[in-house]
Amino acid sequence: MVRPGRDLLTGRVEVDECYVGGLEEGLPGRLNLEKALVVVAAQEDGPGIGRIRMRQIIDASAQSLVRFVQDSVEPGSVVHSDGWLGYLPLEKKGYEHEVTFLSGKKKTPSKLMPRVHRVISLLKRWLIGTHQGAVSHKHLDYYLDEFTFRFNRRRSKSRGKPLLPPRSASRRSRARTPGSHSSPGSQAESETTICSGYLSQADTHLRRN
């Protein structure tokens, strides 16, 4: 669905990570052990959001984060991140690295890095609204690809055909709703409608702020 040889993001790009499903109690930030860690890159497009990339990673180490940036962002671009040490090697890899330290700021992270946090918010809402948040680590990459595919084509007249989830995930989804007799096709169309509804908010929200 998402081409391995796809074009890299260029210009100014915001990068941050999130945990899908929220944080566990008692575990600070990047030490979460149970939830899936996802890194997201959002290209600036004036006041709005251009194209995006995202990936599930095993940890927030420099090895994982820098590899993602190299696979997603054109060298020479400006990469805007928070002050996490995992991003420090970016300048040595040919990127201009802009750092915003989020702690101790009066503004929230969503104000300091609005594009990437808007994408993260939309992703979480889509996963909860479409899949009830029940997406296993095994199938998460598929859903990240689908969200990226649809987000990057949200302004296109042709967004592609409705895409079915992995068969086992589809079975679990139907099992959670006794009495439901919707076909896989109608389920996919419903998911597409929900996704399109969330993505339509991607740029209008930012332009109001």
C-alpha positions in Angstrom: 0.0 0.0 0.0 2.8 2.4 0.9 5.6 2.1 -1.6 9.1 1.3 -0.2 10.6 3.6 -2.8 8.2 6.5 -2.1 9.3 10.1 -2.2 11.0 11.4 0.9 9.6 14.3 2.9 11.4 17.6 2.3 11.6 21.1 3.7 10.7 21.4 7.3 9.5 18.2 9.1 8.3 17.8 12.6 9.1 14.4 14.2 7.8 13.0 17.5 6.8 9.7 19.0 3.6 8.5 20.8 2.3 5.4 22.4 -0.8 3.9 20.8 -3.4 3.2 23.5 -2.1 5.7 26.0 0.4 5.5 28.9 0.5 3.0 31.6 0.3 4.2 35.2 3.6 4.4 37.0 5.8 4.3 33.8 7.1 7.7 32.6 7.0 8.6 28.9 9.4 6.5 26.8 9.7 3.7 29.4 6.3 2.3 28.6 6.6 -1.4 28.2 3.3 -2.7 27.0 1.9 -0.2 24.4 3.2 0.1 20.9 5.6 3.0 20.3 5.1 4.8 17.0 7.3 7.6 15.5 5.6 10.1 13.3 7.0 12.7 10.8 4.8 15.5 9.5 5.9 17.8 6.7 5.1 21.5 7.1 2.9 23.0 4.3 2.6 26.7 5.3 0.2 26.7 8.3 -1.0 23.2 7.4 0.3 19.7 7.2 1.8 18.2 4.0 2.7 14.6 3.7 3.3 12.3 6.7 5.2 9.1 7.5 4.9 6.8 10.5 6.4 3.6 11.8 6.2 1.3 14.8 9.6 1.1 16.5 10.9 -1.2 19.3 12.3 1.7 21.3 13.1 5.4 21.3 16.9 4.9 20.8 19.0 6.9 18.4 19.3 3.8 16.2 15.5 3.5 15.8 14.7 7.2 15.4 17.6 8.1 13.1 16.9 5.1 10.9 13.3 6.2 10.6 14.3 9.8 9.7 16.7 8.6 7.1 14.1 6.4 5.5 11.5 9.2 5.6 13.1 12.6 5.2 15.4 13.9 2.5 18.9 14.8 3.7 19.4 18.6 4.0 15.9 19.0 5.3 15.1 20.7 8.6 14.0 18.1 11.2 12.2 19.7 14.2 12.1 17.5 17.3 11.9 17.8 21.0 15.0 17.5 23.2 15.1 13.7 23.4 18.7 12.5 23.1 17.8 10.0 20.5 17.6 12.7 17.9 21.0 14.2 18.5 22.9 12.3 15.8 20.7 13.9 13.0 23.1 16.7 12.3 25.9 14.3 11.6 23.6 12.5 9.2 23.1 15.5 7.0 20.0 17.1 8.5 19.5 20.6 10.0 18.2 19.8 13.4 15.9 22.2 15.2 15.2 21.4 18.8 12.3 22.6 21.0 12.5 21.7 24.6 8.9 21.0 25.7 9.3 20.7 29.4 9.0 24.0 31.4 7.2 25.8 28.5 4.0 27.7 29.0 2.8 26.5 25.6 1.7 22.9 25.3 3.5 20.4 22.9 0.5 20.7 20.5 1.2 24.4 20.2 5.0 24.1 20.0 4.9 21.3 17.4 1.4 21.5 16.1 1.5 19.5 12.9 3.0 16.2 14.2 0.8 16.3 17.4 -2.3 16.9 15.2 -1.4 13.8 13.2 -0.9 11.8 16.4 -4.2 12.9 17.7 -6.0 12.0 14.5 -4.3 8.6 14.4 -5.4 7.7 17.9 -8.9 8.9 17.3 -9.1 6.9 14.1 -7.8 3.7 15.8 -10.3 4.1 18.6 -13.2 5.1 16.4 -12.6 2.5 13.7 -11.0 -0.4 15.6 -12.1 0.3 19.2 -8.4 0.7 19.9 -8.0 -3.1 19.7 -5.1 -3.2 17.3 -2.4 -5.8 18.0 1.3 -5.0 17.6 1.2 -7.7 14.8 -1.3 -5.8 12.7 -0.4 -2.2 13.7 2.0 -1.7 10.8 -0.8 -2.4 8.3 -3.1 0.2 10.0 -0.3 2.8 10.1 0.3 2.3 6.4 -3.5 2.6 5.7 -3.7 5.8 7.7 -0.6 7.3 6.0 -2.0 6.3 2.6 -5.3 8.0 3.2 -3.9 11.1 4.9 -1.5 11.8 2.1 -4.4 11.6 -0.4 -7.0 13.4 1.7 -7.2 16.3 -0.8 -7.3 14.0 -3.9 -10.5 13.3 -5.7 -9.5 9.6 -5.9 -8.5 8.3 -2.4 -8.4 4.7 -3.5 -10.8 1.8 -2.8 -11.8 0.8 0.7 -9.1 -1.4 2.2 -9.9 -4.5 4.2 -8.0 -5.1 7.5 -6.1 -8.3 8.0 -8.5 -11.3 8.1 -7.8 -12.3 11.7 -8.3 -8.7 12.8 -11.6 -8.5 10.9 -12.8 -11.7 12.6 -12.0 -10.2 16.0 -13.8 -7.0 15.2 -17.0 -8.9 14.2 -16.7 -11.1 17.3 -16.8 -8.0 19.5 -20.2 -7.0 18.1 -22.7 -9.9 18.6 -25.6 -9.8 16.2 -23.7 -7.8 13.6 -24.1 -9.2 10.1 -22.3 -6.6 8.1 -20.2 -7.9 5.3 -16.4 -7.2 5.1 -17.1 -4.8 2.2 -19.6 -2.7 4.2 -17.2 -2.8 7.2 -14.4 -1.4 5.0 -16.6 1.3 3.5 -17.6 2.3 7.1 -14.0 2.5 8.1 -13.2 4.6 5.0 -16.0 7.0 5.9 -14.8 7.4 9.5 -11.2 7.9 8.3 -12.2 10.5 5.8 -14.1 12.3 8.4 -11.2 12.6 10.7 -8.7 13.5 8.0 -11.0 16.4 6.8 -10.1 18.1 10.1 -6.4 17.9 9.6 -5.8 21.3 8.1 -8.8 23.3 9.3 -7.9 22.9 12.9 -4.4 24.3 12.4 -5.5 27.2 10.3 -7.9 28.3 13.1 -5.0 28.6 15.5 
